[in-house]
Amino acid sequence: MRAKLGSVDDDEELVRRCREGDRAAFIQLFRRHREDVVRLVHRMLGPSADLEDMVQEVFLQVHRSVAAFKGTARFSTWLYRVTVNVVLMHRRSARSRPRFAVEAEAPPMVDGKPLPDELVARDARVKAFYHLLDRLSEKKRTVFVLHEIEGLAPSEIAALVGAPVLTVRTRLFYARREVLQFLADEPELSSISYEVEGREALAAQISRRPV
């Protein structure tokens, strides 16, 4: 969630106004950064009906905590940290809830019409890939998504998750190894090969979402 060029000073001014209770300033912050938050939540959660709820929760946390934002880092960096924490809390909470049988999902739709077969197949691969990532431990899954899909450096991830850079690199090493092993066991995911295609190709493959 990189700060847009020319936006840092604007963010600082909007944050200052938010602290003074300016509701319009908060709305501007929301509009400026919403799509970045949506993208990060989607990449961390994968396909999820909870995406919009998570985005709302992120900005609710921002509204509650902006007065405590010290400005020692860019607002976009702080927002990134809030987003990661909200998603991780959601995942931990979801694991503790009982799971009930649900009806099979209907085919994906756009404007009331089924998606073309190739997009349906692609959606199925994306969901299968995120199910595969769920086989990783939470710590390894987090660093894998943030590095391999979101493109953050280990030093940036270390600041977000509160771990030493060496620990982040170690988790990433084992996460990559496990993902490659899992991919080898899943023939239907043979088209997803981040080792061969690179991080940008992987991110492009799994980032499409309904608007």
C-alpha positions in Angstrom: 0.0 0.0 0.0 2.5 2.6 -1.2 1.8 6.3 -0.7 0.9 7.9 -3.9 3.3 10.5 -5.3 2.4 14.0 -4.1 0.0 12.7 -1.5 2.1 12.5 1.7 1.7 16.2 2.5 -2.0 16.0 1.7 -2.3 13.0 4.1 -0.6 14.8 6.9 -3.0 17.8 6.5 -6.1 15.4 6.4 -4.9 13.6 9.5 -4.4 16.9 11.3 -7.9 17.9 10.4 -9.3 14.5 11.5 -7.7 15.0 14.9 -9.7 18.2 15.1 -12.9 16.4 14.4 -13.3 17.3 10.7 -15.5 14.6 9.3 -15.0 15.8 5.7 -11.3 15.2 6.1 -11.9 11.6 7.2 -14.1 11.0 4.2 -11.3 12.3 2.0 -8.8 9.9 3.6 -11.3 7.1 3.1 -11.7 7.9 -0.6 -8.0 8.4 -1.1 -6.9 5.0 0.4 -10.0 2.7 0.1 -8.8 0.9 -3.0 -5.4 0.2 -1.5 -7.1 -1.3 1.6 -9.4 -3.3 -0.6 -6.5 -4.7 -2.5 -4.5 -5.6 0.5 -7.5 -7.2 2.3 -8.3 -9.2 -0.8 -4.7 -10.4 -1.2 -4.5 -11.5 2.5 -7.9 -13.1 2.7 -8.4 -14.4 -0.8 -11.9 -14.7 -2.2 -14.1 -13.8 0.8 -17.6 -12.6 1.4 -16.1 -10.7 4.4 -14.0 -8.4 2.3 -16.2 -5.3 2.5 -16.8 -5.9 6.2 -13.0 -6.0 6.7 -12.5 -2.8 4.8 -15.1 -1.1 7.0 -13.5 -2.4 10.1 -10.1 -1.1 9.0 -11.5 2.4 8.6 -13.4 2.2 11.8 -10.1 1.4 13.6 -8.5 4.3 11.8 -11.3 6.6 12.9 -10.9 5.4 16.5 -7.1 5.6 16.6 -6.1 8.5 14.3 -5.7 10.8 17.3 -2.9 8.4 18.5 -1.1 8.5 15.2 2.2 10.1 16.0 3.3 10.8 12.4 6.7 9.1 12.9 5.9 7.0 9.8 3.8 7.9 6.7 0.1 7.6 7.2 0.0 5.0 4.4 2.5 2.8 6.3 0.4 3.1 9.5 -2.8 2.3 7.6 -1.0 -0.8 6.2 -0.2 -1.9 9.7 -3.8 -1.4 10.8 -5.1 -3.3 7.8 -2.8 -6.3 8.4 -3.8 -6.4 12.1 -7.5 -6.3 11.3 -7.2 -9.2 8.8 -5.1 -11.3 11.2 -7.6 -10.7 14.0 -10.4 -11.7 11.7 -8.7 -14.9 10.6 -7.9 -15.9 14.2 -11.5 -15.2 15.2 -12.8 -17.2 12.2 -10.7 -20.2 13.2 -12.2 -20.2 16.7 -15.8 -20.2 15.4 -17.6 -23.5 14.7 -18.1 -24.4 11.1 -21.4 -25.5 9.8 -22.2 -27.2 6.5 -23.2 -24.7 3.8 -24.9 -25.0 0.5 -22.6 -25.2 -2.6 -21.7 -21.8 -4.0 -23.5 -20.7 -7.1 -21.4 -20.0 -10.2 -19.9 -16.5 -10.1 -22.1 -13.8 -11.7 -21.5 -10.4 -13.2 -24.6 -8.2 -13.9 -26.8 -11.2 -13.4 -24.9 -13.3 -16.0 -22.6 -16.2 -15.5 -18.9 -15.6 -16.0 -17.3 -17.1 -19.1 -16.0 -20.6 -18.5 -12.3 -19.5 -18.4 -13.0 -17.0 -15.6 -15.0 -19.5 -13.6 -12.0 -21.9 -13.9 -9.7 -19.1 -12.9 -11.8 -18.3 -9.9 -11.7 -21.9 -8.9 -7.9 -22.0 -9.1 -7.6 -18.8 -7.0 -9.9 -20.3 -4.3 -7.9 -23.6 -4.4 -4.6 -21.6 -4.1 -5.8 -19.8 -1.0 -7.0 -23.1 0.5 -3.5 -24.3 -0.1 -2.1 -21.2 1.7 -4.3 -22.0 4.6 -2.3 -25.2 5.1 0.6 -22.9 6.2 0.9 -21.7 9.7 -0.5 -18.2 10.2 2.9 -16.7 10.6 4.3 -18.3 7.5 1.2 -17.5 5.5 1.3 -13.9 6.5 4.9 -13.3 5.4 4.3 -15.3 2.2 1.3 -13.2 1.2 3.0 -9.9 2.1 6.2 -10.7 0.3 5.3 -12.9 -2.7 1.9 -11.4 -3.5 2.0 -7.9 -2.1 5.6 -7.3 -2.9 6.9 -6.0 0.5 10.5 -6.3 1.5 11.4 -8.4 4.5 12.3 -5.2 6.5 8.9 -3.8 5.8 7.2 -7.0 6.8 9.2 -7.1 10.0 7.9 -3.7 11.0 4.3 -4.8 10.3 4.4 -8.1 12.2 6.7 -7.1 15.0 9.4 -9.6 14.3 13.1 -9.4 13.5 14.0 -9.3 9.8 15.9 -12.6 10.1 12.8 -14.2 11.5 10.8 -12.9 8.6 13.3 -14.3 6.1 13.3 -17.7 7.9 9.5 -17.9 7.8 9.5 -16.9 4.2 12.0 -19.6 3.3 10.0 -22.3 4.9 6.7 -20.9 3.5 8.1 -21.0 -0.1 9.3 -24.5 0.4 6.0 -25.7 1.7 4.0 -23.9 -1.0 6.1 -25.6 -3.7 5.5 -29.0 -2.1 1.7 -28.3 -1.9 1.6 -27.2 -5.5 3.2 -30.4 -6.6 0.4 -32.3 -4.9 -2.3 -30.3 -6.6 -2.5 -30.9 -10.4 -5.3 -28.5 -10.8 -3.0 -25.7 -9.6 -0.3 -26.5 -12.1 -0.9 -23.2 -13.9 0.0 -21.3 -10.8 3.8 -21.3 -10.5 5.2 -18.3 -8.7 8.7 -19.8 -8.8 8.6 -19.8 -12.6 6.4 -16.8 -13.4 7.6 -14.5 -10.7 5.9 -12.5 -8.0 4.2 -10.0 -10.3 2.6 -12.7 -12.4 1.4 -14.5 -9.3 -0.2 -11.3 -7.9 -1.9 -10.6 -11.2 -3.3 -14.2 -11.3 -4.9 -14.0 -7.9 -5.8 -10.3 -7.6 -8.8 -10.2 -9.9 -12.0 -9.5 -7.9 -15.5 -8.3 -8.6 -15.8 -4.6 -8.4 
